[in-house]
């Protein structure tokens, strides 16, 4: 597998300049930066090249070459999405399934109200069917949105149903207003931090800032921000930074500017850098002290810098921008499952109102059922009398046939 990047290209340029044979070994991802000098002192490797910051504590163990990259630190956060304007964006406050449930509840309420009130409102019975349906729908919608209507339920069942509509109305209006306000606030807000000073001033708590352990960034954070307290969010590798930021486990992290620039421009388009660079330093190549080729290496590095090779490599790998700020759809995080309870309560109240209506009208219902029963009995007796009366035999041939049998 051929390696690609700033460091592999730099190794190729040094190999051409110095004429050595490079046996490249990629270190495991769980290797910490503070462990790297030990690999050279115990002769595991002849040299180590990468984004290794030159520090006094490390230089006590090993030697460093001249700078191969002028580094600084940057604050990394989640990118604020570019909002696209929607003419009917206010509908996106609730998911589609919730709007369907709300319309279903309105229709159900209108049907029940028409059924309840028609028995006691003579004026309503004189209206056309379309007018009655329209007034029921108007009452249901007006009550749901909290506007109120110009007539009120007169039956006990209608008042019971109105209580259920009011309960749903209070919850839905509150949830819609809160969610719409949150969406508008997010759409108009800037990044919640503007740089390292906001972290120092405690605008976000240290446990929401991810720091890779065993790195020079950890040393800086302990020295400049937490005063030696390890209250930050512990990360094991650089890949953890991107995963935890994207998932929301942390709100910010600190990274070397070169790596941060490459990752945000080419790989992780949902992340961005905020604020100015800080804590300027340099990357160097690690090798053993009093190494025989130390001067040749430094001269070769200086020659590459003077010929513009480092600038070319930086332009090639860190400055290209493959991420574009395209408008992103912002979907509501509101979950309709959180309102399931209020709809269950409404369903229970509507069924209760139906039971109230049946109880209040049980006499009429019983009377109607009794009348229908009496009519069936009378019809049965009349048919039997007709069949057994011989006077009808000559008028009904089949009856005469029946008598002859």
Order of alpha helices (4+ residues) and beta strands (2+ residues): alpha-alpha-beta-alpha-beta-beta-beta-alpha-alpha-alpha-alpha-alpha-beta-alpha-beta-alpha-beta-alpha-beta-beta-alpha-alpha-beta-alpha-alpha-alpha
